[in-house]
Amino acid sequence: MVALVLWAARIYQQPVVRALLSEYLAAPREPIPAAQLASSQQGIRAAPRTDPETADFIVVDLNGSRCDEHATVGFQYDDPARKPYGRVFALPPDGRREGLTHIFMPIYDGFGRLDLPKPDNGCVVGVYRVRDPQRLPLLLETVLSPGWRRQPLYQRFAS
């Protein structure tokens, strides 16, 4: 019975998640200038403070074939209460193929900085802010490697 429920959930989840992630990729974006990324004063957070809190949805596009093997992208918060919201994403092994790896991350008030791979030898293709992220039904921390559409979009209990 458990196997049947799990199988049914995967059949349902696969097209729903694929559609959501396709919406992420199709969403209109605006580039974030390098000067703004480097400035701790200006920062990259643009959404106004509201209640309930709004988020910016940031996209980092990487060309994994040009990144070194230890490339990471870090989202760091300055606000001590928000530090647990920070993340460091390592480029997945299948992200080293030709093509783009997309990292999507919602950021909130208290966001401090974005740590990108150094030196940049073409690894970072661009950093963008999704316009009108509230139009998306759900903002997930997501890493999409080249060929993600052909991969299962669920976790497994064992390899």
MODELLER restraints for C-alpha pairs under 7 A, 6 or more apart:
rsr = mdl.restraints
at = mdl.atoms
rsr.add(forms.Gaussian(group=physical.xy_distance, feature=features.Distance(at['CA:14:A'], at['CA:153:A']), mean=5.83, stdev=0.5))
rsr.add(forms.Gaussian(group=physical.xy_distance, feature=features.Distance(at['CA:17:A'], at['CA:153:A']), mean=6.96, stdev=0.5))
rsr.add(forms.Gaussian(group=physical.xy_distance, feature=features.Distance(at['CA:27:A'], at['CA:130:A']), mean=6.50, stdev=0.5))
rsr.add(forms.Gaussian(group=physical.xy_distance, feature=features.Distance(at['CA:28:A'], at['CA:130:A']), mean=5.96, stdev=0.5))
rsr.add(forms.Gaussian(group=physical.xy_distance, feature=features.Distance(at['CA:28:A'], at['CA:131:A']), mean=5.64, stdev=0.5))
rsr.add(forms.Gaussian(group=physical.xy_distance, feature=features.Distance(at['CA:29:A'], at['CA:128:A']), mean=5.95, stdev=0.5))
rsr.add(forms.Gaussian(group=physical.xy_distance, feature=features.Distance(at['CA:29:A'], at['CA:129:A']), mean=5.49, stdev=0.5))
rsr.add(forms.Gaussian(group=physical.xy_distance, feature=features.Distance(at['CA:29:A'], at['CA:130:A']), mean=4.33, stdev=0.5))
rsr.add(forms.Gaussian(group=physical.xy_distance, feature=features.Distance(at['CA:29:A'], at['CA:131:A']), mean=5.35, stdev=0.5))
rsr.add(forms.Gaussian(group=physical.xy_distance, feature=features.Distance(at['CA:30:A'], at['CA:128:A']), mean=5.41, stdev=0.5))
rsr.add(forms.Gaussian(group=physical.xy_distance, feature=features.Distance(at['CA:30:A'], at['CA:129:A']), mean=5.37, stdev=0.5))
rsr.add(forms.Gaussian(group=physical.xy_distance, feature=features.Distance(at['CA:30:A'], at['CA:130:A']), mean=6.45, stdev=0.5))
rsr.add(forms.Gaussian(group=physical.xy_distance, feature=features.Distance(at['CA:30:A'], at['CA:131:A']), mean=6.76, stdev=0.5))
rsr.add(forms.Gaussian(group=physical.xy_distance, feature=features.Distance(at['CA:31:A'], at['CA:127:A']), mean=5.93, stdev=0.5))
rsr.add(forms.Gaussian(group=physical.xy_distance, feature=features.Distance(at['CA:31:A'], at['CA:128:A']), mean=4.27, stdev=0.5))
rsr.add(forms.Gaussian(group=physical.xy_distance, feature=features.Distance(at['CA:31:A'], at['CA:129:A']), mean=6.34, stdev=0.5))
rsr.add(forms.Gaussian(group=physical.xy_distance, feature=features.Distance(at['CA:32:A'], at['CA:127:A']), mean=5.72, stdev=0.5))
rsr.add(forms.Gaussian(group=physical.xy_distance, feature=features.Distance(at['CA:32:A'], at['CA:128:A']), mean=5.23, stdev=0.5))
rsr.add(forms.Gaussian(group=physical.xy_distance, feature=features.Distance(at['CA:32:A'], at['CA:129:A']), mean=6.63, stdev=0.5))
rsr.add(forms.Gaussian(group=physical.xy_distance, feature=features.Distance(at['CA:36:A'], at['CA:42:A']), mean=6.16, stdev=0.5))
rsr.add(forms.Gaussian(group=physical.xy_distance, feature=features.Distance(at['CA:36:A'], at['CA:43:A']), mean=6.03, stdev=0.5))
rsr.add(forms.Gaussian(group=physical.xy_distance, feature=features.Distance(at['CA:36:A'], at['CA:44:A']), mean=6.50, stdev=0.5))
rsr.add(forms.Gaussian(group=physical.xy_distance, feature=features.Distance(at['CA:37:A'], at['CA:43:A']), mean=6.32, stdev=0.5))
rsr.add(forms.Gaussian(group=physical.xy_distance, feature=features.Distance(at['CA:37:A'], at['CA:44:A']), mean=6.34, stdev=0.5))
rsr.add(forms.Gaussian(group=physical.xy_distance, feature=features.Distance(at['CA:40:A'], at['CA:113:A']), mean=6.95, stdev=0.5))
rsr.add(forms.Gaussian(group=physical.xy_distance, feature=features.Distance(at['CA:43:A'], at['CA:113:A']), mean=6.91, stdev=0.5))
rsr.add(forms.Gaussian(group=physical.xy_distance, feature=features.Distance(at['CA:45:A'], at['CA:56:A']), mean=6.50, stdev=0.5))
rsr.add(forms.Gaussian(group=physical.xy_distance, feature=features.Distance(at['CA:45:A'], at['CA:111:A']), mean=7.00, stdev=0.5))
rsr.add(forms.Gaussian(group=physical.xy_distance, feature=features.Distance(at['CA:46:A'], at['CA:56:A']), mean=6.79, stdev=0.5))
rsr.add(forms.Gaussian(group=physical.xy_distance, feature=features.Distance(at['CA:47:A'], at['CA:54:A']), mean=6.50, stdev=0.5))
rsr.add(forms.Gaussian(group=physical.xy_distance, feature=features.Distance(at['CA:47:A'], at['CA:55:A']), mean=6.31, stdev=0.5))
rsr.add(forms.Gaussian(group=physical.xy_distance, feature=features.Distance(at['CA:47:A'], at['CA:56:A']), mean=5.84, stdev=0.5))
rsr.add(forms.Gaussian(group=physical.xy_distance, feature=features.Distance(at['CA:55:A'], at['CA:106:A']), mean=5.88, stdev=0.5))
rsr.add(forms.Gaussian(group=physical.xy_distance, feature=features.Distance(at['CA:55:A'], at['CA:107:A']), mean=5.47, stdev=0.5))
rsr.add(forms.Gaussian(group=physical.xy_distance, feature=features.Distance(at['CA:55:A'], at['CA:108:A']), mean=5.04, stdev=0.5))
rsr.add(forms.Gaussian(group=physical.xy_distance, feature=features.Distance(at['CA:56:A'], at['CA:106:A']), mean=5.58, stdev=0.5))
rsr.add(forms.Gaussian(group=physical.xy_distance, feature=features.Distance(at['CA:56:A'], at['CA:107:A']), mean=5.29, stdev=0.5))
rsr.add(forms.Gaussian(group=physical.xy_distance, feature=features.Distance(at['CA:56:A'], at['CA:108:A']), mean=6.64, stdev=0.5))
rsr.add(forms.Gaussian(group=physical.xy_distance, feature=features.Distance(at['CA:56:A'], at['CA:129:A']), mean=6.90, stdev=0.5))
rsr.add(forms.Gaussian(group=physical.xy_distance, feature=features.Distance(at['CA:56:A'], at['CA:133:A']), mean=6.77, stdev=0.5))
rsr.add(forms.Gaussian(group=physical.xy_distance, feature=features.Distance(at['CA:57:A'], at['CA:104:A']), mean=6.82, stdev=0.5))
rsr.add(forms.Gaussian(group=physical.xy_distance, feature=features.Distance(at['CA:57:A'], at['CA:105:A']), mean=5.67, stdev=0.5))
rsr.add(forms.Gaussian(group=physical.xy_distance, feature=features.Distance(at['CA:57:A'], at['CA:106:A']), mean=4.33, stdev=0.5))
rsr.add(forms.Gaussian(group=physical.xy_distance, feature=features.Distance(at['CA:57:A'], at['CA:107:A']), mean=6.27, stdev=0.5))
rsr.add(forms.Gaussian(group=physical.xy_distance, feature=features.Distance(at['CA:57:A'], at['CA:129:A']), mean=5.84, stdev=0.5))
rsr.add(forms.Gaussian(group=physical.xy_distance, feature=features.Distance(at['CA:57:A'], at['CA:130:A']), mean=5.45, stdev=0.5))
rsr.add(forms.Gaussian(group=physical.xy_distance, feature=features.Distance(at['CA:57:A'], at['CA:133:A']), mean=6.16, stdev=0.5))
rsr.add(forms.Gaussian(group=physical.xy_distance, feature=features.Distance(at['CA:58:A'], at['CA:104:A']), mean=5.71, stdev=0.5))
rsr.add(forms.Gaussian(group=physical.xy_distance, feature=features.Distance(at['CA:58:A'], at['CA:105:A']), mean=5.24, stdev=0.5))
rsr.add(forms.Gaussian(group=physical.xy_distance, feature=features.Distance(at['CA:58:A'], at['CA:106:A']), mean=6.10, stdev=0.5))
rsr.add(forms.Gaussian(group=physical.xy_distance, feature=features.Distance(at['CA:58:A'], at['CA:128:A']), mean=5.75, stdev=0.5))
rsr.add(forms.Gaussian(group=physical.xy_distance, feature=features.Distance(at['CA:58:A'], at['CA:129:A']), mean=4.71, stdev=0.5))
rsr.add(forms.Gaussian(group=physical.xy_distance, feature=features.Distance(at['CA:58:A'], at['CA:130:A']), mean=6.27, stdev=0.5))
rsr.add(forms.Gaussian(group=physical.xy_distance, feature=features.Distance(at['CA:59:A'], at['CA:102:A']), mean=6.58, stdev=0.5))
rsr.add(forms.Gaussian(group=physical.xy_distance, feature=features.Distance(at['CA:59:A'], at['CA:103:A']), mean=5.48, stdev=0.5))
rsr.add(forms.Gaussian(group=physical.xy_distance, feature=features.Distance(at['CA:59:A'], at['CA:104:A']), mean=4.62, stdev=0.5))
rsr.add(forms.Gaussian(group=physical.xy_distance, feature=features.Distance(at['CA:59:A'], at['CA:105:A']), mean=6.54, stdev=0.5))
rsr.add(forms.Gaussian(group=physical.xy_distance, feature=features.Distance(at['CA:59:A'], at['CA:127:A']), mean=5.70, stdev=0.5))
rsr.add(forms.Gaussian(group=physical.xy_distance, feature=features.Distance(at['CA:59:A'], at['CA:128:A']), mean=5.04, stdev=0.5))
rsr.add(forms.Gaussian(group=physical.xy_distance, feature=features.Distance(at['CA:59:A'], at['CA:129:A']), mean=6.23, stdev=0.5))
rsr.add(forms.Gaussian(group=physical.xy_distance, feature=features.Distance(at['CA:60:A'], at['CA:102:A']), mean=5.80, stdev=0.5))
rsr.add(forms.Gaussian(group=physical.xy_distance, feature=features.Distance(at['CA:60:A'], at['CA:103:A']), mean=5.09, stdev=0.5))
rsr.add(forms.Gaussian(group=physical.xy_distance, feature=features.Distance(at['CA:60:A'], at['CA:104:A']), mean=6.70, stdev=0.5))
rsr.add(forms.Gaussian(group=physical.xy_distance, feature=features.Distance(at['CA:60:A'], at['CA:126:A']), mean=5.98, stdev=0.5))
rsr.add(forms.Gaussian(group=physical.xy_distance, feature=features.Distance(at['CA:60:A'], at['CA:127:A']), mean=4.57, stdev=0.5))
rsr.add(forms.Gaussian(group=physical.xy_distance, feature=features.Distance(at['CA:60:A'], at['CA:128:A']), mean=6.46, stdev=0.5))
rsr.add(forms.Gaussian(group=physical.xy_distance, feature=features.Distance(at['CA:61:A'], at['CA:100:A']), mean=6.21, stdev=0.5))
rsr.add(forms.Gaussian(group=physical.xy_distance, feature=features.Distance(at['CA:61:A'], at['CA:101:A']), mean=5.72, stdev=0.5))
rsr.add(forms.Gaussian(group=physical.xy_distance, feature=features.Distance(at['CA:61:A'], at['CA:102:A']), mean=4.66, stdev=0.5))
rsr.add(forms.Gaussian(group=physical.xy_distance, feature=features.Distance(at['CA:61:A'], at['CA:103:A']), mean=6.44, stdev=0.5))
rsr.add(forms.Gaussian(group=physical.xy_distance, feature=features.Distance(at['CA:61:A'], at['CA:124:A']), mean=6.12, stdev=0.5))
rsr.add(forms.Gaussian(group=physical.xy_distance, feature=features.Distance(at['CA:61:A'], at['CA:125:A']), mean=5.34, stdev=0.5))
rsr.add(forms.Gaussian(group=physical.xy_distance, feature=features.Distance(at['CA:61:A'], at['CA:126:A']), mean=5.31, stdev=0.5))
rsr.add(forms.Gaussian(group=physical.xy_distance, feature=features.Distance(at['CA:61:A'], at['CA:127:A']), mean=6.39, stdev=0.5))
rsr.add(forms.Gaussian(group=physical.xy_distance, feature=features.Distance(at['CA:62:A'], at['CA:100:A']), mean=5.49, stdev=0.5))
rsr.add(forms.Gaussian(group=physical.xy_distance, feature=features.Distance(at['CA:62:A'], at['CA:101:A']), mean=5.09, stdev=0.5))
rsr.add(forms.Gaussian(group=physical.xy_distance, feature=features.Distance(at['CA:62:A'], at['CA:102:A']), mean=6.45, stdev=0.5))
rsr.add(forms.Gaussian(group=physical.xy_distance, feature=features.Distance(at['CA:62:A'], at['CA:123:A']), mean=5.39, stdev=0.5))
rsr.add(forms.Gaussian(group=physical.xy_distance, feature=features.Distance(at['CA:62:A'], at['CA:124:A']), mean=4.62, stdev=0.5))
rsr.add(forms.Gaussian(group=physical.xy_distance, feature=features.Distance(at['CA:62:A'], at['CA:125:A']), mean=5.32, stdev=0.5))
rsr.add(forms.Gaussian(group=physical.xy_distance, feature=features.Distance(at['CA:63:A'], at['CA:98:A']), mean=6.97, stdev=0.5))
rsr.add(forms.Gaussian(group=physical.xy_distance, feature=features.Distance(at['CA:63:A'], at['CA:99:A']), mean=6.00, stdev=0.5))
rsr.add(forms.Gaussian(group=physical.xy_distance, feature=features.Distance(at['CA:63:A'], at['CA:100:A']), mean=4.92, stdev=0.5))
rsr.add(forms.Gaussian(group=physical.xy_distance, feature=features.Distance(at['CA:63:A'], at['CA:101:A']), mean=6.34, stdev=0.5))
rsr.add(forms.Gaussian(group=physical.xy_distance, feature=features.Distance(at['CA:63:A'], at['CA:122:A']), mean=7.00, stdev=0.5))
rsr.add(forms.Gaussian(group=physical.xy_distance, feature=features.Distance(at['CA:63:A'], at['CA:123:A']), mean=4.97, stdev=0.5))
rsr.add(forms.Gaussian(group=physical.xy_distance, feature=features.Distance(at['CA:63:A'], at['CA:124:A']), mean=6.39, stdev=0.5))
rsr.add(forms.Gaussian(group=physical.xy_distance, feature=features.Distance(at['CA:63:A'], at['CA:125:A']), mean=6.37, stdev=0.5))
rsr.add(forms.Gaussian(group=physical.xy_distance, feature=features.Distance(at['CA:64:A'], at['CA:95:A']), mean=5.33, stdev=0.5))
rsr.add(forms.Gaussian(group=physical.xy_distance, feature=features.Distance(at['CA:64:A'], at['CA:96:A']), mean=4.10, stdev=0.5))
rsr.add(forms.Gaussian(group=physical.xy_distance, feature=features.Distance(at['CA:64:A'], at['CA:97:A']), mean=6.10, stdev=0.5))
rsr.add(forms.Gaussian(group=physical.xy_distance, feature=features.Distance(at['CA:64:A'], at['CA:98:A']), mean=6.77, stdev=0.5))
rsr.add(forms.Gaussian(group=physical.xy_distance, feature=features.Distance(at['CA:64:A'], at['CA:100:A']), mean=6.77, stdev=0.5))
rsr.add(forms.Gaussian(group=physical.xy_distance, feature=features.Distance(at['CA:64:A'], at['CA:101:A']), mean=6.67, stdev=0.5))
rsr.add(forms.Gaussian(group=physical.xy_distance, feature=features.Distance(at['CA:64:A'], at['CA:123:A']), mean=6.26, stdev=0.5))
rsr.add(forms.Gaussian(group=physical.xy_distance, feature=features.Distance(at['CA:65:A'], at['CA:96:A']), mean=4.74, stdev=0.5))
rsr.add(forms.Gaussian(group=physical.xy_distance, feature=features.Distance(at['CA:65:A'], at['CA:97:A']), mean=5.38, stdev=0.5))
rsr.add(forms.Gaussian(group=physical.xy_distance, feature=features.Distance(at['CA:65:A'], at['CA:98:A']), mean=5.44, stdev=0.5))
rsr.add(forms.Gaussian(group=physical.xy_distance, feature=features.Distance(at['CA:66:A'], at['CA:121:A']), mean=6.61, stdev=0.5))
rsr.add(forms.Gaussian(group=physical.xy_distance, feature=features.Distance(at['CA:66:A'], at['CA:122:A']), mean=5.87, stdev=0.5))
rsr.add(forms.Gaussian(group=physical.xy_distance, feature=features.Distance(at['CA:66:A'], at['CA:123:A']), mean=4.87, stdev=0.5))
rsr.add(forms.Gaussian(group=physical.xy_distance, feature=features.Distance(at['CA:67:A'], at['CA:123:A']), mean=4.68, stdev=0.5))
rsr.add(forms.Gaussian(group=physical.xy_distance, feature=features.Distance(at['CA:71:A'], at['CA:90:A']), mean=6.11, stdev=0.5))
rsr.add(forms.Gaussian(group=physical.xy_distance, feature=features.Distance(at['CA:71:A'], at['CA:91:A']), mean=6.02, stdev=0.5))
rsr.add(forms.Gaussian(group=physical.xy_distance, feature=features.Distance(at['CA:71:A'], at['CA:117:A']), mean=5.50, stdev=0.5))
rsr.add(forms.Gaussian(group=physical.xy_distance, feature=features.Distance(at['CA:72:A'], at['CA:88:A']), mean=6.49, stdev=0.5))
rsr.add(forms.Gaussian(group=physical.xy_distance, feature=features.Distance(at['CA:72:A'], at['CA:89:A']), mean=5.43, stdev=0.5))
rsr.add(forms.Gaussian(group=physical.xy_distance, feature=features.Distance(at['CA:72:A'], at['CA:90:A']), mean=4.38, stdev=0.5))
rsr.add(forms.Gaussian(group=physical.xy_distance, feature=features.Distance(at['CA:72:A'], at['CA:91:A']), mean=6.05, stdev=0.5))
rsr.add(forms.Gaussian(group=physical.xy_distance, feature=features.Distance(at['CA:72:A'], at['CA:116:A']), mean=6.75, stdev=0.5))
rsr.add(forms.Gaussian(group=physical.xy_distance, feature=features.Distance(at['CA:72:A'], at['CA:117:A']), mean=5.93, stdev=0.5))
rsr.add(forms.Gaussian(group=physical.xy_distance, feature=features.Distance(at['CA:73:A'], at['CA:88:A']), mean=5.61, stdev=0.5))
rsr.add(forms.Gaussian(group=physical.xy_distance, feature=features.Distance(at['CA:73:A'], at['CA:89:A']), mean=5.21, stdev=0.5))
rsr.add(forms.Gaussian(group=physical.xy_distance, feature=features.Distance(at['CA:73:A'], at['CA:90:A']), mean=6.60, stdev=0.5))
rsr.add(forms.Gaussian(group=physical.xy_distance, feature=features.Distance(at['CA:73:A'], at['CA:115:A']), mean=5.59, stdev=0.5))
rsr.add(forms.Gaussian(group=physical.xy_distance, feature=features.Distance(at['CA:73:A'], at['CA:116:A']), mean=5.00, stdev=0.5))
rsr.add(forms.Gaussian(group=physical.xy_distance, feature=features.Distance(at['CA:73:A'], at['CA:117:A']), mean=6.48, stdev=0.5))
rsr.add(forms.Gaussian(group=physical.xy_distance, feature=features.Distance(at['CA:74:A'], at['CA:87:A']), mean=5.74, stdev=0.5))
rsr.add(forms.Gaussian(group=physical.xy_distance, feature=features.Distance(at['CA:74:A'], at['CA:88:A']), mean=4.11, stdev=0.5))
rsr.add(forms.Gaussian(group=physical.xy_distance, feature=features.Distance(at['CA:74:A'], at['CA:89:A']), mean=6.24, stdev=0.5))
rsr.add(forms.Gaussian(group=physical.xy_distance, feature=features.Distance(at['CA:74:A'], at['CA:114:A']), mean=5.66, stdev=0.5))
rsr.add(forms.Gaussian(group=physical.xy_distance, feature=features.Distance(at['CA:74:A'], at['CA:115:A']), mean=4.67, stdev=0.5))
rsr.add(forms.Gaussian(group=physical.xy_distance, feature=features.Distance(at['CA:74:A'], at['CA:116:A']), mean=6.66, stdev=0.5))
rsr.add(forms.Gaussian(group=physical.xy_distance, feature=features.Distance(at['CA:75:A'], at['CA:86:A']), mean=5.15, stdev=0.5))
rsr.add(forms.Gaussian(group=physical.xy_distance, feature=features.Distance(at['CA:75:A'], at['CA:87:A']), mean=5.23, stdev=0.5))
rsr.add(forms.Gaussian(group=physical.xy_distance, feature=features.Distance(at['CA:75:A'], at['CA:88:A']), mean=6.22, stdev=0.5))
rsr.add(forms.Gaussian(group=physical.xy_distance, feature=features.Distance(at['CA:75:A'], at['CA:113:A']), mean=6.24, stdev=0.5))
rsr.add(forms.Gaussian(group=physical.xy_distance, feature=features.Distance(at['CA:75:A'], at['CA:114:A']), mean=4.89, stdev=0.5))
rsr.add(forms.Gaussian(group=physical.xy_distance, feature=features.Distance(at['CA:75:A'], at['CA:115:A']), mean=6.44, stdev=0.5))
rsr.add(forms.Gaussian(group=physical.xy_distance, feature=features.Distance(at['CA:76:A'], at['CA:86:A']), mean=4.79, stdev=0.5))
rsr.add(forms.Gaussian(group=physical.xy_distance, feature=features.Distance(at['CA:76:A'], at['CA:87:A']), mean=6.79, stdev=0.5))
rsr.add(forms.Gaussian(group=physical.xy_distance, feature=features.Distance(at['CA:76:A'], at['CA:111:A']), mean=6.38, stdev=0.5))
rsr.add(forms.Gaussian(group=physical.xy_distance, feature=features.Distance(at['CA:76:A'], at['CA:112:A']), mean=5.55, stdev=0.5))
rsr.add(forms.Gaussian(group=physical.xy_distance, feature=features.Distance(at['CA:76:A'], at['CA:113:A']), mean=5.32, stdev=0.5))
rsr.add(forms.Gaussian(group=physical.xy_distance, feature=features.Distance(at['CA:76:A'], at['CA:114:A']), mean=6.27, stdev=0.5))
rsr.add(forms.Gaussian(group=physical.xy_distance, feature=features.Distance(at['CA:77:A'], at['CA:83:A']), mean=5.12, stdev=0.5))
rsr.add(forms.Gaussian(group=physical.xy_distance, feature=features.Distance(at['CA:77:A'], at['CA:86:A']), mean=5.84, stdev=0.5))
rsr.add(forms.Gaussian(group=physical.xy_distance, feature=features.Distance(at['CA:77:A'], at['CA:110:A']), mean=5.75, stdev=0.5))
rsr.add(forms.Gaussian(group=physical.xy_distance, feature=features.Distance(at['CA:77:A'], at['CA:111:A']), mean=4.25, stdev=0.5))
rsr.add(forms.Gaussian(group=physical.xy_distance, feature=features.Distance(at['CA:77:A'], at['CA:112:A']), mean=4.48, stdev=0.5))
rsr.add(forms.Gaussian(group=physical.xy_distance, feature=features.Distance(at['CA:77:A'], at['CA:113:A']), mean=6.74, stdev=0.5))
rsr.add(forms.Gaussian(group=physical.xy_distance, feature=features.Distance(at['CA:78:A'], at['CA:110:A']), mean=5.80, stdev=0.5))
rsr.add(forms.Gaussian(group=physical.xy_distance, feature=features.Distance(at['CA:78:A'], at['CA:111:A']), mean=6.00, stdev=0.5))
rsr.add(forms.Gaussian(group=physical.xy_distance, feature=features.Distance(at['CA:78:A'], at['CA:112:A']), mean=4.77, stdev=0.5))
rsr.add(forms.Gaussian(group=physical.xy_distance, feature=features.Distance(at['CA:79:A'], at['CA:110:A']), mean=4.84, stdev=0.5))
rsr.add(forms.Gaussian(group=physical.xy_distance, feature=features.Distance(at['CA:82:A'], at['CA:110:A']), mean=6.48, stdev=0.5))
rsr.add(forms.Gaussian(group=physical.xy_distance, feature=features.Distance(at['CA:94:A'], at['CA:145:A']), mean=6.49, stdev=0.5))
rsr.add(forms.Gaussian(group=physical.xy_distance, feature=features.Distance(at['CA:95:A'], at['CA:101:A']), mean=5.88, stdev=0.5))
rsr.add(forms.Gaussian(group=physical.xy_distance, feature=features.Distance(at['CA:95:A'], at['CA:145:A']), mean=4.88, stdev=0.5))
rsr.add(forms.Gaussian(group=physical.xy_distance, feature=features.Distance(at['CA:95:A'], at['CA:146:A']), mean=6.09, stdev=0.5))
rsr.add(forms.Gaussian(group=physical.xy_distance, feature=features.Distance(at['CA:97:A'], at['CA:146:A']), mean=6.98, stdev=0.5))
rsr.add(forms.Gaussian(group=physical.xy_distance, feature=features.Distance(at['CA:99:A'], at['CA:146:A']), mean=5.54, stdev=0.5))
rsr.add(forms.Gaussian(group=physical.xy_distance, feature=features.Distance(at['CA:100:A'], at['CA:145:A']), mean=6.83, stdev=0.5))
rsr.add(forms.Gaussian(group=physical.xy_distance, feature=features.Distance(at['CA:100:A'], at['CA:146:A']), mean=5.79, stdev=0.5))
rsr.add(forms.Gaussian(group=physical.xy_distance, feature=features.Distance(at['CA:101:A'], at['CA:144:A']), mean=5.53, stdev=0.5))
rsr.add(forms.Gaussian(group=physical.xy_distance, feature=features.Distance(at['CA:101:A'], at['CA:145:A']), mean=4.49, stdev=0.5))
rsr.add(forms.Gaussian(group=physical.xy_distance, feature=features.Distance(at['CA:101:A'], at['CA:146:A']), mean=5.82, stdev=0.5))
rsr.add(forms.Gaussian(group=physical.xy_distance, feature=features.Distance(at['CA:102:A'], at['CA:143:A']), mean=5.73, stdev=0.5))
rsr.add(forms.Gaussian(group=physical.xy_distance, feature=features.Distance(at['CA:102:A'], at['CA:144:A']), mean=5.08, stdev=0.5))
rsr.add(forms.Gaussian(group=physical.xy_distance, feature=features.Distance(at['CA:102:A'], at['CA:145:A']), mean=6.64, stdev=0.5))
rsr.add(forms.Gaussian(group=physical.xy_distance, feature=features.Distance(at['CA:103:A'], at['CA:142:A']), mean=5.75, stdev=0.5))
rsr.add(forms.Gaussian(group=physical.xy_distance, feature=features.Distance(at['CA:103:A'], at['CA:143:A']), mean=4.53, stdev=0.5))
rsr.add(forms.Gaussian(group=physical.xy_distance, feature=features.Distance(at['CA:103:A'], at['CA:144:A']), mean=6.46, stdev=0.5))
rsr.add(forms.Gaussian(group=physical.xy_distance, feature=features.Distance(at['CA:104:A'], at['CA:141:A']), mean=5.60, stdev=0.5))
rsr.add(forms.Gaussian(group=physical.xy_distance, feature=features.Distance(at['CA:104:A'], at['CA:142:A']), mean=5.06, stdev=0.5))
rsr.add(forms.Gaussian(group=physical.xy_distance, feature=features.Distance(at['CA:104:A'], at['CA:143:A']), mean=6.42, stdev=0.5))
rsr.add(forms.Gaussian(group=physical.xy_distance, feature=features.Distance(at['CA:105:A'], at['CA:140:A']), mean=6.73, stdev=0.5))
rsr.add(forms.Gaussian(group=physical.xy_distance, feature=features.Distance(at['CA:105:A'], at['CA:141:A']), mean=4.75, stdev=0.5))
rsr.add(forms.Gaussian(group=physical.xy_distance, feature=features.Distance(at['CA:105:A'], at['CA:142:A']), mean=6.70, stdev=0.5))
rsr.add(forms.Gaussian(group=physical.xy_distance, feature=features.Distance(at['CA:106:A'], at['CA:139:A']), mean=6.29, stdev=0.5))
rsr.add(forms.Gaussian(group=physical.xy_distance, feature=features.Distance(at['CA:106:A'], at['CA:141:A']), mean=6.73, stdev=0.5))
